[in-house]
């Protein structure tokens, strides 16, 4: 969304010039200072670049980590990368999606945090599964999901339902996430 605003500023700038000139008296001399404009443009470009991870640590000793250790499934993703034998679409908590896309690009994710990439039905199914409503297992069966990476913080009901099911076997657990695979894969 922030980039959209920059594009809109460039596209609407010429339109606003005519509007501005209608309010300014014609006798007023037009003063321009290109040096100021260049310095301002340089600052506007430099500030976001200085905040990029990897750069900000060089000038900001107490810079925050680029990801939150307690809610990013780093160890679980590393474990899953070391176990390519666990195949199939991966149902994961949707906020894990952007990290999993980066860390496990070869894995097919059932959903991630790009709201516009999925139809509303898919999001409704995600909510049904995550809240462990009575059809959660049928929805996973229909999409042939063989792997689950669930958040210990936000999907407690689903974790309890999966643990109670005889179709799923726990493979991995840490303080952030738990990974289940089907005891017998769906082809």
C-alpha positions as CSV (number, residue, x, y, z in Angstrom):
1,X,0.0,0.0,0.0
2,X,2.8,2.4,0.7
3,X,4.2,2.0,-2.8
4,X,0.8,2.8,-4.2
5,X,0.9,6.2,-2.6
6,X,4.3,7.0,-4.3
7,X,2.9,6.0,-7.7
8,X,-0.2,8.1,-7.1
9,X,1.9,11.1,-6.2
10,X,3.8,10.9,-9.5
11,X,0.7,10.4,-11.5
12,X,-1.4,13.1,-9.9
13,X,1.4,15.7,-9.6
14,X,0.9,17.1,-13.1
15,X,-2.9,17.3,-12.5
16,X,-2.4,19.3,-9.3
17,X,-0.1,21.8,-11.1
18,X,-3.0,23.3,-13.0
19,X,-5.1,23.4,-9.9
20,X,-2.3,25.2,-8.0
21,X,-1.8,27.8,-10.7
22,X,-5.5,28.7,-10.6
23,X,-5.1,29.8,-7.0
24,X,-1.8,31.7,-7.4
25,X,-1.8,35.2,-8.8
26,X,-0.4,35.4,-12.4
27,X,1.9,38.3,-11.4
28,X,3.6,36.3,-8.7
29,X,7.1,35.3,-9.9
30,X,7.8,31.5,-9.8
31,X,10.8,30.7,-7.6
32,X,12.5,27.3,-8.0
33,X,15.3,25.9,-6.1
34,X,16.5,22.7,-7.8
35,X,19.2,22.1,-5.1
36,X,16.6,21.9,-2.4
37,X,14.5,19.6,-4.5
38,X,17.5,17.3,-5.1
39,X,18.5,17.2,-1.4
40,X,14.9,16.5,-0.4
41,X,14.6,13.7,-3.0
42,X,17.9,12.2,-1.8
43,X,16.7,12.1,1.8
44,X,13.4,10.6,0.8
45,X,15.3,7.8,-1.0
46,X,18.0,7.4,1.6
47,X,15.9,7.0,4.8
48,X,14.1,3.8,3.7
49,X,17.4,2.3,2.4
50,X,19.0,3.0,5.8
51,X,16.3,1.0,7.5
52,X,16.8,-2.2,5.4
53,X,17.9,-5.3,7.5
54,X,21.6,-5.7,7.2
55,X,22.2,-2.0,6.7
56,X,20.5,-0.7,9.8
57,X,22.6,-2.9,12.1
58,X,25.8,-1.1,10.9
59,X,24.6,2.3,12.3
60,X,22.0,1.2,14.9
61,X,23.5,-1.1,17.5
62,X,20.2,-2.1,19.1
63,X,18.3,-2.5,15.8
64,X,15.3,-4.9,16.1
65,X,15.5,-8.3,14.4
66,X,14.0,-8.5,10.9
67,X,11.6,-11.2,12.3
68,X,10.1,-11.9,15.7
69,X,11.7,-15.0,17.2
70,X,8.7,-16.1,19.1
71,X,6.2,-16.0,16.2
72,X,8.4,-16.9,13.2
73,X,8.7,-20.7,12.7
74,X,12.5,-20.7,11.9
75,X,13.4,-23.9,13.6
76,X,10.3,-25.7,12.3
77,X,11.0,-24.6,8.7
78,X,14.6,-25.7,9.1
79,X,13.4,-29.1,10.3
80,X,11.0,-29.4,7.5
81,X,13.7,-28.5,5.0
82,X,15.8,-31.4,6.4
83,X,12.9,-33.8,5.8
84,X,12.0,-33.7,2.1
85,X,10.4,-37.2,2.5
86,X,7.3,-35.5,4.0
87,X,5.5,-34.6,0.8
88,X,2.2,-32.9,0.0
89,X,0.6,-29.6,0.3
90,X,1.5,-27.8,3.6
91,X,-1.3,-26.2,5.6
92,X,0.3,-23.6,7.9
93,X,-0.9,-20.8,10.0
94,X,-1.4,-18.0,7.5
95,X,1.0,-15.6,9.2
96,X,3.8,-18.2,8.8
97,X,3.2,-18.0,5.0
98,X,5.6,-15.2,4.1
99,X,8.5,-16.7,6.0
100,X,7.7,-20.2,4.7
101,X,7.6,-18.9,1.1
102,X,11.1,-17.5,1.7
103,X,12.6,-20.4,3.7
104,X,10.9,-23.3,1.8
105,X,10.3,-22.1,-1.8
106,X,9.8,-25.6,-3.1
107,X,6.9,-26.4,-0.7
108,X,3.4,-26.0,-1.9
109,X,1.6,-23.8,0.7
110,X,-2.2,-24.2,1.2
111,X,-2.5,-20.5,2.2
112,X,-0.3,-17.5,3.0
113,X,-0.9,-14.0,4.1
114,X,-1.6,-12.6,0.6
115,X,-5.4,-11.9,1.0
116,X,-5.9,-11.0,-2.7
117,X,-4.3,-14.2,-4.0
118,X,-7.1,-16.5,-2.7
119,X,-10.9,-16.4,-3.2
120,X,-13.1,-15.7,-0.2
121,X,-14.2,-19.4,-0.1
122,X,-10.6,-20.4,0.5
123,X,-10.3,-17.9,3.4
124,X,-13.6,-19.2,4.8
125,X,-12.2,-22.8,4.7
126,X,-9.0,-21.6,6.4
127,X,-11.1,-20.1,9.3
128,X,-13.2,-23.3,9.5
129,X,-10.0,-25.5,9.7
130,X,-8.2,-23.2,12.1
131,X,-11.0,-23.0,14.5
132,X,-11.4,-26.8,14.3
133,X,-15.1,-26.7,13.3
134,X,-16.7,-30.1,12.7
135,X,-15.7,-30.2,8.9
136,X,-12.0,-29.3,9.4
137,X,-10.7,-32.8,8.6
138,X,-13.0,-33.2,5.5
139,X,-11.7,-29.9,4.1
140,X,-8.1,-31.0,4.5
141,X,-8.9,-34.4,2.9
142,X,-10.6,-32.7,-0.1
143,X,-7.4,-30.7,-0.8
144,X,-5.2,-33.7,-0.1
145,X,-3.2,-31.9,2.6
146,X,-0.6,-34.2,4.1
147,X,1.3,-31.7,6.3
148,X,0.3,-29.3,9.0
149,X,2.4,-26.6,10.5
150,X,0.3,-25.1,13.3
151,X,1.0,-22.2,15.6
152,X,1.1,-23.0,19.3
153,X,-0.1,-19.5,20.1
154,X,-3.1,-19.0,17.7
155,X,-4.3,-22.5,16.7
156,X,-4.8,-24.2,20.1
157,X,-8.2,-25.7,19.2
158,X,-7.0,-27.1,16.0
159,X,-3.9,-28.7,17.6
160,X,-6.2,-30.4,20.2
161,X,-8.4,-31.7,17.4
162,X,-5.5,-33.0,15.3
163,X,-3.9,-34.7,18.4
164,X,-7.3,-36.4,19.0
165,X,-7.5,-37.6,15.4
166,X,-6.0,-41.0,14.5
167,X,-5.2,-39.8,11.0
168,X,-2.4,-37.4,12.0
169,X,1.0,-38.1,13.6
170,X,3.1,-35.5,15.4
171,X,6.5,-35.1,13.8
172,X,8.0,-32.0,15.3
173,X,7.4,-29.5,18.1
174,X,9.1,-26.4,19.4
175,X,8.0,-23.3,21.3
176,X,6.5,-21.7,18.2
177,X,5.1,-24.4,16.0
178,X,4.1,-28.1,15.8
179,X,4.3,-30.2,12.6
180,X,1.9,-33.0,11.9
181,X,1.9,-35.4,8.9
182,X,-0.7,-37.9,7.9
183,X,-0.1,-41.3,9.3
184,X,-1.0,-42.6,5.9
185,X,-0.5,-40.1,3.0
186,X,-3.3,-39.3,0.7
187,X,-2.1,-40.0,-2.9
